[in-house]
């Protein structure tokens, strides 16, 4: 898996007084949800990006920050793609003005940026060549700064001009505190984990998580599957799952994972009871059944109380827990008990826990356990690709530049 990664950190440069009077370019992840009026509805990512910006300003740097927002069309600026609401929120959090700069790639309007000042550079995905990681664009951006800081783990799995290209050409490159903390936590969970190492991988589809399941099947002591994924595994051991969501064409793959784990004395715990309904709706009546009693017209929407208690006991014995995905349709309370039981077991556990993925974060928020999780990952796709053992391009280039 991943050993502990050695890369230059922003804090290293601050300790060396290397930021004084320098121009620092920070790639942050400020991609926040907004309502129809452009009002930010959830600002976690902006708040998480403040420490890097504040530290660079305090260290005497002139700071430029950029991020993507949504999925704009390259070369076409539309008002709804603007970072203007983000600039306003950032100014509030930093307690100082944050000017928004349009058409910034050639440095026009940035000449007067002074130490202690910060500007937000308009949505970087509007620039032609950003998604394709164009070298000419990356070189122009690298010329704007003395030091490049990547603090955007959420985009680390993509090689784009502001996440990868600029890091090839900037004079000095480093990881910001958010990116560094993320890599440290993932390295700790997967590089040299305290055993038993338990992973919870849940979600509607096996197909979207198959490569992760296979990668983890090699490493973990217990692999708890949940949601639609668990249904496919139940089918693989010959259980009737009624009309539940499952992928019949992946039953053989699920069986292979069970066998792979068993061959090295590890296991995929299969549910012993489930919560069923006749329809998928917020008002559907929930019935707890032993797995042998599932009827042909039943939909399995959660694990049952016996299964939840059995899995909670396994969680209590774990040394390291990796959690991605709720084990039932927790948005409907009558199908949320399984996820709630496991969430509270993780919260009570002495293990180092790391959680990631949008639905997982929603469950953590719903059950108010964020302060009881060892590390909450900000990246969905990047988190999953790291778990798979894939090299993240934005991390790879930082490692290469740090070793030169």
RASUL-V322727 format. One line per field, one symbol per residue. phi: phi as a letter, one per 30 degrees, with the letter a starting at -180 (. if undefined). burial: b if it has 9 or more other C-alpha atoms within 8 Angstrom, else e. A space follows every 50 residues. Layout:
BEGIN
phi->???
burial->???
END
This chain:
BEGIN
phi->.cddccbdcededdddhdceicccccccccdcdbddcjddcacedddddd eddddddddjccccbbacbibddeibdbedcddeddedddddddiadbdc cchcedidicecdceicbbccefdddddjdddhdddddddddddbcbccc bcdecddccbddcbeeddcddbbacddddddddddddddcdbddcdcccc bbldcdedcdddedddedccdbbdcbieddddddddcjddcicddabedc dddddddedddddcicbcdcecbbccbdbcadcddcbdbdddcdddcdcd cadddddeddddddddcdcbbcbbjdcadddcedccddddddeddddddd ddcbbajeddddddddchbedcceacddcdddddddedjdddeddedddd ddcd
burial->eeeebebbbbeebbeeeebbbbbbbbbbbbbbebeeeeebeebebbbebb ebbbebbebbbbbbbbbbbeebebeebeeebbbebbbbbbbeeeeeebeb beebeeeeeeeebebbbbbbbbbbbbbbbbbebbeebbbbbbebbbbbbb bbbbbbbbbbbbbbbbbebbeebbbbbbbbebbbbbbbbbbebbebbbbb bbbbbbeebeebbbbbbeebbbbbbbbbbbbbbbbbeebbbbebbbbeeb beebbebbebbbeeebbbbebbbbbbbbeeeeebebebbbbeebeeebbb bbbbbebbbebbeebbebbbbbbbbbbbbbeeeebbbbbbbbbbbbbebe bbbbbbbeebbebbbebebeeebebbbbbbbbbbbbbbbebbbbbbbbbe bbee
END
